[in-house]
């Protein structure tokens, strides 16, 4: 990226006047995955230039923002700032209307991957967590006959889903009162990184999915992001309180009580997608110690050598 384009991007972000440093925050001394209090600060700022530190657990390698904004601050962020910030970063309008073109492409790719698991589930209930504008839900309803409900904290996105006639709930997953509701299929697409508490969220999802149900989830692969960018800082952002790798995601799934049936890398290699079913929780599941050590060595190598040796995003 040229100096001028970097300056343009910084100017666009600054013009939003989002005072991230002044937003209320909470400290998270314990790892959300394994409970350890030992961590390494791996970045001091995020890709937008905000003073947002990302730490990685020294025992399991989970990367997360610490401190992070409160749930109230995030609710305000998603209502007023999220889409304008992403638009400023990319230099083009990305809102609840324009984003749907990309979502249809994504929905088709996910439909192709999950087809063997969803085709037999015609007429079954489908909870789309972080379902945004409802495009994926609508695509799955048309293709597989699922009966969708979209759960999302952003009112603008929910309004688009309402226009499609989809049942909707406006809420953060962590604050949603699910009551006695249970679903045949639960999907969490391009959402897990946005969660404020992954462990608590997985407990909720494990409760609302039926015993013979199906859990579909993907992660933005943190390793792919920092290797492609040649920068750990450019791979973190305030809208991703968690930065998951395959190792940390799979430990979360096992601890919560999900067994992976199939795994896939997306066509752009950016996402890792999982099809899972409920099983007995494995509360002690952890990434292998050697993989955690390799993770920190790789982080340090990227920080030391930068994009010239690793390959920066064009």
Residue pairs with C-beta under 8 A, 6 or more apart in sequence:
1 312
1 313
8 91
9 88
9 89
9 91
10 49
12 88
12 89
12 91
13 48
13 49
13 85
13 88
13 89
15 88
16 81
16 84
16 85
16 88
18 81
18 85
20 50
20 51
20 52
20 69
20 238
21 50
21 51
23 69
23 70
23 73
23 77
24 69
24 70
24 72
24 73
25 67
25 68
25 69
25 70
25 73
26 67
26 68
26 69
26 70
27 66
27 67
28 64
28 66
28 67
28 68
29 37
29 66
30 36
30 37
31 37
31 39
31 57
31 59
31 60
31 62
31 64
32 62
32 64
32 197
32 198
32 199
32 242
33 57
33 60
33 62
33 198
33 199
33 248
33 251
33 252
33 255
34 57
34 59
34 60
34 62
34 251
34 286
36 57
36 58
36 59
36 60
38 57
38 58
38 59
39 55
39 56
39 57
39 58
39 66
40 55
40 56
40 58
40 296
41 53
41 54
41 55
42 54
42 55
42 56
42 63
42 232
42 299
42 303
43 52
43 53
43 54
43 232
43 233
43 236
44 51
44 53
44 233
45 51
45 52
45 53
45 233
46 52
46 54
46 65
46 233
46 236
46 237
46 238
47 89
47 233
47 234
47 235
47 236
47 237
48 85
48 89
48 237
48 238
50 238
52 65
52 236
52 237
52 238
53 65
53 66
53 67
54 63
54 64
54 65
54 66
54 232
54 236
54 243
55 63
55 64
55 65
55 66
56 62
56 63
56 64
56 295
56 296
56 299
57 63
57 64
58 292
58 296
59 286
59 292
60 248
60 251
60 286
60 287
60 292
61 245
61 247
61 248
61 287
61 291
61 292
61 295
61 296
62 242
62 244
62 248
63 222
63 236
63 242
63 243
63 244
63 245
63 248
64 241
64 242
64 243
65 236
65 238
65 240
65 241
65 242
68 196
68 241
69 77
69 238
71 172
71 174
71 175
71 196
74 153
74 172
74 196
75 153
75 172
77 238
77 239
78 153
78 154
79 153
79 154
79 155
79 156
82 154
82 239
83 94
83 95
83 96
83 99
83 156
85 239
86 94
86 239
87 93
87 94
87 95
95 156
96 132
96 133
96 154
96 156
96 157
96 159
96 160
97 160
99 132
99 133
100 133
100 135
100 160
103 132
103 133
103 135
103 136
104 135
104 139
106 135
106 136
106 189
106 190
107 135
107 136
107 138
107 139
107 140
108 139
109 266
109 267
110 136
110 189
110 216
110 218
110 273
111 118
111 139
111 140
111 143
111 144
113 262
113 264
113 273
113 275
114 216
114 275
115 143
115 144
116 262
117 214
117 216
117 261
117 262
117 275
118 140
118 143
118 144
118 146
118 185
118 214
119 144
121 144
121 145
121 146
121 184
121 185
121 214
122 144
122 145
122 146
123 145
123 146
123 147
124 145
124 146
124 147
124 184
124 185
125 146
125 147
125 149
125 183
125 184
125 185
126 137
126 140
126 141
126 146
126 147
126 148
126 149
126 183
126 184
126 185
126 186
126 187
127 148
127 149
127 151
127 183
127 185
127 186
127 187
127 208
128 134
128 136
128 137
128 140
128 148
128 149
128 150
128 151
128 187
128 189
129 151
129 173
129 186
129 187
129 188
129 191
129 205
130 151
130 152
130 173
130 188
130 189
130 190
130 191
130 194
131 137
131 148
131 150
131 151
131 152
131 157
131 161
131 166
131 187
131 189
132 150
132 152
132 154
132 157
132 160
132 161
133 157
133 160
133 161
133 164
134 148
134 150
134 160
134 161
134 162
134 164
134 166
134 168
136 187
136 189
137 146
137 148
137 149
137 150
137 161
137 164
137 166
138 148
138 164
138 166
140 146
140 148
140 187
141 147
141 148
141 166
146 185
148 166
148 167
149 166
149 167
149 168
149 169
149 183
150 158
150 161
150 166
150 167
150 168
150 169
151 168
151 169
151 171
151 173
151 176
152 158
152 161
152 168
152 169
152 170
153 170
153 171
153 172
154 170
155 170
158 168
158 170
161 168
162 168
169 176
172 196
173 195
173 201
173 204
173 205
174 195
174 196
174 197
174 200
174 201
174 204
176 204
178 204
178 207
178 208
181 208
182 208
182 209
182 210
182 213
183 208
183 209
183 210
183 213
184 210
184 212
184 213
184 214
185 213
185 214
185 215
185 216
186 205
186 208
186 209
186 213
186 214
186 215
186 216
187 215
187 216
187 217
188 205
188 215
188 216
188 217
188 218
189 216
189 217
189 218
190 218
190 220
190 271
192 198
192 201
192 217
192 218
192 219
192 242
192 244
192 249
193 219
193 220
193 240
193 241
193 242
193 243
193 244
194 239
194 240
194 241
195 201
195 241
195 242
196 241
198 242
198 244
198 252
199 252
199 255
199 256
202 252
202 253
202 255
202 256
202 258
203 256
205 215
205 256
206 256
206 257
206 258
206 278
206 281
209 215
209 278
211 278
212 277
212 278
213 277
213 278
214 275
214 276
214 277
215 258
215 274
215 275
215 276
215 277
215 278
216 273
216 274
216 275
216 276
217 249
217 253
217 273
217 274
217 276
218 266
218 271
218 272
218 273
218 274
219 244
219 245
219 246
219 249
219 271
219 272
220 240
220 243
220 244
220 270
220 271
221 244
221 245
221 246
221 269
221 270
221 271
221 272
222 235
222 243
222 244
222 245
223 245
223 246
223 295
223 298
224 269
224 270
225 234
225 235
225 243
225 270
226 232
226 234
226 235
226 299
226 302
227 298
227 302
227 310
227 311
228 311
228 312
228 313
229 235
229 307
229 310
229 312
229 313
230 302
230 305
230 306
230 307
230 308
230 309
230 310
230 311
230 312
231 302
231 306
231 307
231 312
232 299
232 302
232 303
234 313
235 243
236 243
244 252
245 295
246 272
247 287
247 288
247 291
247 292
247 295
248 287
249 272
249 274
250 260
250 285
250 287
251 285
251 286
251 287
253 259
253 260
253 274
253 276
254 281
254 282
254 285
255 281
255 282
255 283
255 284
255 285
256 281
257 278
257 279
257 280
257 281
257 282
258 276
258 277
258 278
258 279
259 276
259 277
259 278
259 279
260 274
260 275
260 276
261 275
261 276
261 277
262 274
262 275
263 272
263 273
263 274
263 275
264 272
264 273
265 271
265 272
265 273
266 272
266 273
301 310
302 310
306 312
